Amino acid sequence: MNPIKSLGLTRLFYVVLPCVGLLFGPVMQLCAAANPRDFQGKGLAKFATYKFTVDRNLEYAVNFGLTNLVVAHQQAFGKRIPAGFKVQYRIFGEFSDYEAYSQRVYRKKIDRRMLGYYSPRGKEIVTWRQSEPWRLMPTLQHEGCHAVMDAMYGNLPFWMIEGSADWFGEAPAWLQKNDKGLLPVGRDQRNRWLRLEDMRRKGRLPDIRQYFLTDKYEDWSNMFDKDIGLGYDIGWSIFDFFIRSGRSAKVVWPQQALAEATRRSQQMPNRPPEIIFTQAVDTVWPKIRRPNGQQLTGIETFEVGWQSWIEINARAELMKIREEKKKKGP
């Protein structure tokens, strides 16, 4: 398994434990959950850094991205974020310090595939400088999405927590490409569509109902032969289908169906949100009848549309690749 096949694979832990125990050493002097005064900065983003400097350009980029994330989430779900919303980022300059902090504060053992995580209990994003510097900004975007969704909704279906964060985190055009061509994030998206199309053609895409009902990383590991990254790819593509397919057809009902299913999953907090969301999609998604007369359920119709969406986007990426090769010449 390629540990860095997708950006999503590297964010394996959605941390939920509080700060515990006594912290020793210079890196462990403060616990974010207990002392928010440790965080400084202008705008929505507040930073606590260790052996790392947030320069003006990075602070501006994070706030710019975070502001747009808030707007995008509000538009996608038709709900406003609570007043006073802020995001706290704890960034370490060295992996060893990031690793030690995570172990001592949240009792989480991490490795280099885990670029960062958001703690709902600690209300902070924890990450480090990154071996490849370009990965820091997409990681901050991705984890910022978790913070936004936590503030707006709290508990959500597992696939949506990760799929929406990957989608919103990679959505900004300024992260995908510049005047010289695709940036690493853009190449990551292209590879995802091509990877998913290969799965579609080989009949290896998961049953959509079974995927919607997954509620932990172990489920993805079992579903995708231990390749958890494919779970992120699937969730990212599903969320993309909810959001962009309607825009492409100039209709709003796919996005409205997403918002309605999300709302319903919040109305019964004592029931697993994965089950409620799945039932809601089956109810609110328009049903179609095949040419042979077979009537599909709502979720079956959704699955047909989602797989077609993968094919459409993969074909578009292949056309772009051919055009790029023509421009380069022989």
C-alpha positions as CSV (number, residue, x, y, z in Angstrom):
1,M,0.0,0.0,0.0
2,N,1.3,3.4,-0.9
3,P,1.0,5.4,2.4
4,I,0.8,8.8,0.7
5,K,-1.6,7.8,-2.2
6,S,-4.1,10.4,-1.2
7,L,-4.0,13.4,1.1
8,G,-6.8,11.9,3.0
9,L,-5.0,8.8,4.0
10,T,-2.6,10.7,6.1
11,R,-5.3,12.0,8.5
12,L,-6.2,8.7,10.2
13,F,-7.3,9.9,13.6
14,Y,-10.3,12.1,14.5
15,V,-9.1,12.6,18.1
16,V,-11.8,12.7,20.9
17,L,-9.8,12.3,24.2
18,P,-9.3,15.3,26.6
19,C,-6.0,16.5,27.9
20,V,-4.7,14.1,30.5
21,G,-1.8,13.7,32.9
22,L,1.2,15.9,33.6
23,L,3.3,17.1,30.7
24,F,7.0,17.3,30.9
25,G,9.7,19.0,28.8
26,P,9.7,22.3,26.9
27,V,7.3,21.1,24.2
28,M,4.7,19.9,26.7
29,Q,4.4,23.1,28.8
30,L,0.8,23.9,27.9
31,C,-2.3,21.9,27.0
32,A,-4.4,23.7,24.4
33,A,-7.7,22.6,25.8
34,A,-6.8,24.1,29.2
35,N,-5.1,27.3,28.0
36,P,-6.4,28.9,24.8
37,R,-4.4,32.0,25.6
38,D,-1.5,30.1,24.2
39,F,-2.9,30.8,20.7
40,Q,-2.2,34.1,18.9
41,G,-3.1,35.6,15.6
42,K,-5.4,37.8,13.6
43,G,-8.7,36.8,12.0
44,L,-10.4,33.4,12.4
45,A,-7.1,31.5,12.7
46,K,-5.1,31.4,16.0
47,F,-1.7,29.8,16.2
48,A,0.5,28.2,18.8
49,T,3.9,27.2,17.4
50,Y,7.0,25.3,18.6
51,K,10.2,25.7,16.6
52,F,8.2,26.9,13.7
53,T,7.3,30.4,12.5
54,V,4.0,31.4,11.0
55,D,5.0,34.2,8.6
56,R,2.6,36.9,7.3
57,N,2.1,35.0,4.0
58,L,1.1,31.8,5.7
59,E,-1.2,33.6,8.2
60,Y,-2.9,35.4,5.4
61,A,-3.3,32.2,3.3
62,V,-4.8,30.2,6.3
63,N,-7.2,33.0,7.1
64,F,-8.1,33.4,3.5
65,G,-8.7,29.7,3.1
66,L,-10.6,29.4,6.4
67,T,-12.9,32.3,5.6
68,N,-13.8,30.7,2.2
69,L,-14.3,27.4,3.9
70,V,-16.9,28.9,6.3
71,V,-18.7,30.5,3.3
72,A,-18.6,27.3,1.3
73,H,-19.9,25.2,4.2
74,Q,-22.7,27.7,4.8
75,Q,-23.7,27.7,1.1
76,A,-23.5,23.9,0.9
77,F,-25.6,23.2,4.0
78,G,-27.8,26.3,4.2
79,K,-26.8,26.9,7.8
80,R,-24.7,29.6,9.5
81,I,-21.8,28.9,11.7
82,P,-22.1,29.9,15.4
83,A,-21.0,33.5,16.2
84,G,-17.4,33.8,17.6
85,F,-16.1,30.8,15.6
86,K,-12.3,30.5,15.7
87,V,-9.9,27.8,14.8
88,Q,-6.8,27.0,16.9
89,Y,-3.8,25.6,15.1
90,R,-0.9,24.0,17.0
91,I,2.1,23.6,14.7
92,F,5.4,21.9,15.5
93,G,8.6,22.4,13.7
94,E,9.8,18.9,14.3
95,F,7.9,15.6,13.9
96,S,9.3,14.2,17.1
97,D,7.7,17.1,19.1
98,Y,4.4,16.6,17.2
99,E,4.6,12.9,18.0
100,A,5.4,13.4,21.7
101,Y,2.6,16.0,22.2
102,S,0.0,13.7,20.6
103,Q,1.0,10.8,22.7
104,R,1.1,12.6,26.0
105,V,-1.9,14.9,25.6
106,Y,-4.3,12.7,23.6
107,R,-2.7,9.3,24.1
108,K,-2.5,8.8,20.4
109,K,0.3,7.0,18.7
110,I,1.0,8.5,15.3
111,D,3.4,7.9,12.4
112,R,4.6,10.0,9.5
113,R,1.5,9.2,7.4
114,M,-0.6,11.3,9.8
115,L,-0.1,14.9,8.7
116,G,-2.4,16.3,11.3
117,Y,-5.7,15.9,13.2
118,Y,-8.5,17.9,14.7
119,S,-9.5,17.3,18.3
120,P,-13.2,18.1,19.0
121,R,-12.6,17.9,22.7
122,G,-9.4,20.0,22.7
123,K,-10.8,22.3,20.0
124,E,-7.5,22.5,18.3
125,I,-5.7,21.3,15.2
126,V,-2.4,19.6,15.8
127,T,0.2,19.2,13.0
128,W,3.8,19.8,12.1
129,R,6.0,21.5,9.5
130,Q,5.8,18.5,7.0
131,S,8.6,16.7,5.2
132,E,7.2,18.2,2.0
133,P,6.4,21.8,2.7
134,W,3.6,22.0,0.1
135,R,1.5,19.5,2.2
136,L,1.1,21.9,5.2
137,M,-1.4,24.2,3.6
138,P,-3.8,21.5,2.3
139,T,-3.5,19.8,5.7
140,L,-4.5,23.0,7.5
141,Q,-7.4,23.3,5.1
142,H,-8.5,19.7,5.6
143,E,-8.4,19.9,9.4
144,G,-10.0,23.3,9.3
145,C,-13.0,21.6,7.6
146,H,-13.3,19.3,10.6
147,A,-13.4,22.3,12.9
148,V,-16.1,24.0,10.8
149,M,-18.3,20.9,10.6
150,D,-17.8,20.3,14.3
151,A,-19.0,23.9,15.1
152,M,-21.9,23.6,12.7
153,Y,-23.2,20.1,13.4
154,G,-21.1,18.1,15.9
155,N,-21.7,14.4,15.2
156,L,-22.0,13.4,11.6
157,P,-21.8,10.3,9.4
158,F,-18.2,9.0,9.4
159,W,-17.8,9.1,5.6
160,M,-19.0,12.7,5.5
161,I,-16.6,13.9,8.2
162,E,-13.6,12.7,6.1
163,G,-15.1,13.1,2.6
164,S,-16.3,16.6,3.0
165,A,-13.0,17.7,4.7
166,D,-11.0,16.3,1.8
167,W,-13.3,18.0,-0.7
168,F,-13.4,21.4,0.9
169,G,-9.7,21.2,1.8
170,E,-8.7,20.6,-1.8
171,A,-11.4,22.7,-3.5
172,P,-9.7,26.1,-3.8
173,A,-8.5,26.7,-7.3
174,W,-5.4,28.5,-6.0
175,L,-4.3,25.2,-4.3
176,Q,-4.9,23.2,-7.5
177,K,-3.0,25.0,-10.2
178,N,-1.2,28.1,-11.3
179,D,-0.2,29.6,-14.6
180,K,2.5,26.9,-15.0
181,G,0.1,24.0,-14.6
182,L,-1.2,21.6,-12.0
183,L,0.1,21.9,-8.4
184,P,0.5,18.8,-6.2
185,V,-3.1,19.1,-5.0
186,G,-4.4,19.3,-8.5
187,R,-2.4,16.2,-9.4
188,D,-3.8,14.4,-6.4
189,Q,-7.4,15.1,-7.6
190,R,-6.6,14.0,-11.1
191,N,-5.1,10.7,-9.8
192,R,-8.2,10.1,-7.7
193,W,-10.6,10.3,-10.6
194,L,-8.4,8.0,-12.7
195,R,-8.1,5.6,-9.8
196,L,-11.8,5.5,-9.1
197,E,-12.6,5.1,-12.8
198,D,-10.3,2.1,-12.9
199,M,-12.3,0.6,-10.0
200,R,-15.6,1.4,-11.7
201,R,-14.5,-0.4,-14.9
202,K,-13.3,-3.4,-12.9
203,G,-16.5,-3.5,-10.8
204,R,-14.5,-2.8,-7.6
205,L,-16.5,0.2,-6.3
206,P,-18.2,-0.6,-3.0
207,D,-22.0,-1.0,-2.6
208,I,-23.0,2.6,-1.8
209,R,-25.4,1.6,1.0
210,Q,-22.7,-0.5,2.7
211,Y,-20.2,2.4,2.3
212,F,-22.6,4.9,3.8
213,L,-23.0,2.7,6.9
214,T,-19.3,2.5,7.6
215,D,-18.5,4.2,10.9
216,K,-14.8,3.7,11.5
217,Y,-11.4,3.3,9.8
218,E,-11.4,-0.5,10.4
219,D,-14.5,-0.7,8.2
220,W,-12.6,1.0,5.4
221,S,-9.7,-1.3,6.0
222,N,-11.9,-4.4,5.6
223,M,-13.8,-2.9,2.7
224,F,-10.7,-1.9,0.7
225,D,-8.2,-4.7,1.5
226,K,-6.4,-2.6,4.1
227,D,-6.1,0.4,1.8
228,I,-7.8,3.1,3.9
229,G,-6.9,5.7,1.4
230,L,-9.6,4.4,-0.9
231,G,-12.2,5.1,1.7
232,Y,-11.1,8.8,1.5
233,D,-11.2,8.7,-2.3
234,I,-14.8,7.3,-2.3
235,G,-16.0,9.8,0.3
236,W,-14.4,12.7,-1.6
237,S,-16.0,11.7,-4.9
238,I,-19.4,11.2,-3.3
239,F,-19.3,14.7,-1.7
240,D,-18.2,16.1,-5.1
241,F,-21.2,14.4,-6.7
242,F,-23.6,16.0,-4.2
243,I,-22.1,19.5,-4.7
244,R,-20.8,19.8,-8.3
245,S,-23.2,17.6,-10.3
246,G,-26.1,20.0,-9.6
247,R,-23.9,23.0,-10.5
248,S,-23.0,21.3,-13.8
249,A,-26.7,20.7,-14.6
250,K,-27.7,24.1,-13.2
251,V,-30.0,22.5,-10.7
252,V,-30.0,22.8,-6.9
253,W,-31.7,19.6,-5.7
254,P,-28.6,17.4,-5.3
255,Q,-27.2,20.0,-2.8
256,Q,-30.6,20.3,-1.2
257,A,-30.8,16.5,-0.8
258,L,-27.4,16.6,0.9
259,A,-28.5,19.3,3.3
260,E,-31.8,17.5,4.1
261,A,-30.1,14.2,4.8
262,T,-27.6,15.9,7.0
263,R,-30.3,17.8,8.9
264,R,-32.2,14.5,9.4
265,S,-29.2,12.8,10.8
266,Q,-29.0,15.5,13.5
267,Q,-32.6,15.2,14.6
268,M,-32.1,11.8,16.3
269,P,-28.9,12.1,18.2
270,N,-29.4,8.7,19.9
271,R,-29.3,6.9,16.6
272,P,-26.2,6.4,14.5
273,P,-26.0,9.3,12.0
274,E,-24.8,6.8,9.3
275,I,-28.1,5.0,9.4
276,I,-30.2,8.1,9.4
277,F,-28.3,9.6,6.5
278,T,-28.6,6.5,4.5
279,Q,-32.3,6.3,5.0
280,A,-32.7,10.0,4.2
281,V,-30.8,9.7,0.9
282,D,-33.0,6.7,0.0
283,T,-36.1,8.9,0.7
284,V,-35.2,12.3,-0.7
285,W,-33.1,11.3,-3.8
286,P,-35.3,11.3,-7.0
287,K,-36.0,7.8,-8.2
288,I,-35.7,6.6,-11.9
289,R,-37.0,3.8,-13.9
290,R,-34.6,1.9,-16.2
291,P,-35.4,1.4,-19.9
292,N,-36.3,-2.2,-19.1
293,G,-38.9,-1.0,-16.7
294,Q,-37.0,-1.7,-13.5
295,Q,-37.8,0.8,-10.8
296,L,-34.8,1.9,-8.8
297,T,-34.9,3.0,-5.2
298,G,-33.5,6.4,-4.2
299,I,-30.2,5.1,-3.1
300,E,-29.9,2.9,-6.2
301,T,-30.5,5.9,-8.4
302,F,-27.9,7.8,-6.4
303,E,-25.4,5.0,-7.0
304,V,-26.0,5.0,-10.7
305,G,-25.5,8.8,-10.9
306,W,-22.4,8.7,-8.7
307,Q,-20.7,6.1,-10.9
308,S,-21.6,8.1,-14.0
309,W,-20.1,11.1,-12.3
310,I,-16.8,9.3,-11.8
311,E,-16.7,8.3,-15.5
312,I,-17.4,11.8,-16.6
313,N,-14.7,13.3,-14.5
314,A,-12.1,10.7,-15.3
315,R,-12.8,11.2,-19.1
316,A,-12.3,14.9,-18.6
317,E,-9.0,14.4,-16.9
318,L,-7.8,12.1,-19.7
319,M,-8.7,14.7,-22.2
320,K,-6.6,17.3,-20.2
321,I,-3.7,14.9,-20.2
322,R,-3.8,14.5,-24.0
323,E,-4.0,18.3,-24.4
324,E,-1.0,18.8,-22.1
325,K,1.0,16.3,-24.1
326,K,0.1,18.0,-27.3
327,K,1.3,21.4,-25.9
328,K,4.6,19.8,-24.9
329,G,5.1,18.4,-28.3
330,P,7.2,15.3,-29.3
